[in-house]
Amino acid sequence: MGLSFETISSVGSNGAIIHYKPEPETARQLDLNQVYLCDSGAQYKDGTIDTTRTMFFGQPSDYLRDCYTRVLLGVLELETVKWPKVNRISGADVDILARKWLW
């Protein structure tokens, strides 16, 4: 049916800005030594999707590799948890599972 939001394309620290939109003053060129983030979404008849991809085109530092791995572990934690049948799970309940790898 269409986009659910305008695609977000950002490089480096701009990727940390929520709903970032490139402007001439803030836009950055793609750089082999910085993270590239692409976040896009679409609205369909039966639902909405949000697809976020983080890419690195050069050789990441050990620190960046560790950060990426910790976020991945949080995602895997959410994918493998056994959810109760009761629909009383809040965002905070889910958030703590994903963030435990960051502490």
C-alpha positions as CSV (number, residue, x, y, z in Angstrom):
1,M,0.0,0.0,0.0
2,G,3.0,2.3,0.5
3,L,5.8,3.4,2.8
4,S,5.0,3.4,6.6
5,F,7.7,6.1,7.0
6,E,10.3,7.8,5.0
7,T,13.5,5.7,4.6
8,I,16.2,6.6,7.0
9,S,19.7,6.4,5.5
10,S,22.6,7.5,7.8
11,V,26.3,7.2,8.3
12,G,28.3,7.2,11.5
13,S,26.8,9.0,14.5
14,N,23.8,10.2,12.5
15,G,22.6,6.6,12.8
16,A,22.0,7.2,16.5
17,I,19.5,10.0,15.8
18,I,15.9,8.9,15.9
19,H,14.1,9.6,12.7
20,Y,17.2,11.1,11.2
21,K,16.7,12.9,7.9
22,P,19.8,14.0,5.9
23,E,20.1,17.7,5.5
24,P,22.9,19.5,3.6
25,E,24.4,20.6,7.0
26,T,24.4,17.2,8.6
27,A,24.6,14.6,5.8
28,R,27.8,12.5,5.6
29,Q,29.3,10.6,2.7
30,L,29.5,6.8,2.9
31,D,32.8,6.0,4.7
32,L,34.5,2.6,4.9
33,N,35.4,3.2,8.5
34,Q,31.9,4.1,9.8
35,V,28.6,2.2,10.3
36,Y,25.9,2.7,7.7
37,L,22.3,2.3,8.8
38,C,19.3,1.9,6.5
39,D,15.8,1.8,8.1
40,S,12.7,1.4,5.9
41,G,9.1,0.4,6.4
42,A,6.1,-0.5,4.4
43,Q,2.3,-0.5,5.0
44,Y,0.4,-3.6,3.8
45,K,-3.2,-4.4,3.9
46,D,-2.7,-6.8,6.8
47,G,0.1,-5.1,8.7
48,T,3.2,-2.9,8.8
49,I,6.9,-3.8,8.6
50,D,10.0,-2.0,9.7
51,T,13.3,-3.3,8.4
52,T,16.5,-2.0,9.8
53,R,19.9,-3.0,8.5
54,T,23.3,-2.0,9.9
55,M,26.3,-2.4,7.6
56,F,30.0,-1.8,7.7
57,F,32.0,-1.9,4.5
58,G,35.5,-1.7,5.8
59,Q,37.4,-3.5,8.6
60,P,35.5,-2.9,12.0
61,S,37.5,-2.2,15.1
62,D,37.4,-4.7,18.0
63,Y,35.1,-2.3,19.9
64,L,32.6,-2.0,17.0
65,R,32.6,-5.8,16.6
66,D,31.9,-6.2,20.3
67,C,29.0,-3.7,20.2
68,Y,27.5,-5.3,17.1
69,T,27.8,-8.8,18.7
70,R,26.1,-7.6,21.9
71,V,23.2,-6.2,20.0
72,L,22.9,-9.4,18.0
73,L,22.9,-11.4,21.2
74,G,20.0,-9.3,22.4
75,V,18.0,-10.0,19.2
76,L,18.7,-13.7,19.5
77,E,17.6,-13.6,23.2
78,L,14.2,-12.2,22.0
79,E,13.9,-14.8,19.3
80,T,14.5,-17.8,21.6
81,V,12.5,-16.7,24.7
82,K,9.4,-18.9,25.6
83,W,6.5,-16.4,25.8
84,P,3.6,-17.0,28.2
85,K,0.2,-17.4,26.6
86,V,-1.1,-14.5,28.6
87,N,-1.1,-11.2,26.6
88,R,0.2,-9.1,29.4
89,I,3.8,-8.5,28.3
90,S,4.9,-4.9,28.3
91,G,7.6,-3.2,26.3
92,A,9.7,-3.0,29.5
93,D,9.5,-6.7,29.9
94,V,10.9,-7.2,26.4
95,D,13.4,-4.4,26.6
96,I,15.2,-5.8,29.5
97,L,15.8,-9.1,27.7
98,A,17.4,-7.4,24.7
99,R,19.5,-5.0,26.8
100,K,21.0,-7.5,29.3
101,W,23.9,-8.1,26.9
102,L,24.7,-4.4,26.9
103,W,25.4,-4.3,30.7
